[in-house]
């Protein structure tokens, strides 16, 4: 356990917003977590992973806990699968690249998602037709109320669209320390998401491989999502809202071209990017922050902006979208 005082979290969040943490505690092992929570320390104001889904709007009094547990370990294997235990502090994309180099399939569609492994289950990260729940086996978390480690299987995590029990009932009450994935020795490719096939074709791929699918996903992401190392962002800022079919049909009458996908049970998942673009926000820049020019669902910090200003812009987007379409956008990012 390493403790620092008055540390700017600017390098530790992908938006790159400045926020002074009064006390930053780095936890590097499962034992560190136990030590912290059993030594009469105050409850942390924030548990920080890769900071990729975080909007910091203020300084942080008290303790910020930075989870830095390392390790990628093959723990079990059968004819068709490998079970791979990954420390919460590993960078998600490094784990994906490791899996690809070992020939383990299942996470290639999730290439290049910013953030750390420990945060991935919190919001059931997903992209290009795959969500973490599809490759999840179990995870270990320290439950602060019980002051003990517990294992969570797929059902325990209650995964939904960008949702899990860790964002609901166990919010601020569980420190995820490792995640075990069930990966396939024999790939079953998921290229159902239209743009992947187009990209594979453009790349002249004849024989499909997990590396080829990963390369295609990386190309697509790089073509429309800003690289957080160059322009601060947190990927999709809002969730795609789910509305009743009738509501969607009424919107189709008013707004030709509105994009939505069947979401089951007579509901439609609407492309929030379309709603925001059609409301005139795409590419809008206010000083050093704004809405990305290639993907309206992504808000950006061009450098030096304040989190509270970007939050204000998100409020403006929510209220305009609400007025235009009677849809209330929900933020995907965690606002502090
Ligand atoms: N669209 C627009 N204008 C825009 C952006 C999108 O009209 O500025 C419309 C287009 O019609 C497009 C459709 O929206 O076809 C969907 O856009 P896209 O394929 O870019 O996906 P998305 O729904 O905007 C979701 C995830 C992304 C994930 C992609 C690919 C959410 C909130 N976002 O975005 O996840 O990478 O699908 O699977 O579900 C993230 O969560 O941080 C993230 C990047």
Boltz pocket constraint, residues with backbone or C-beta under 6 A from the ligand:
constraints:
  - pocket:
      binder: B
      contacts: [[A, 126], [A, 127], [A, 128], [A, 129], [A, 234], [A, 235], [A, 236], [A, 237], [A, 238], [A, 239], [A, 240], [A, 259], [A, 271], [A, 272], [A, 273], [A, 274], [A, 275], [A, 277], [A, 282], [A, 294], [A, 295], [A, 296], [A, 297], [A, 332]]
      max_distance: 6.0
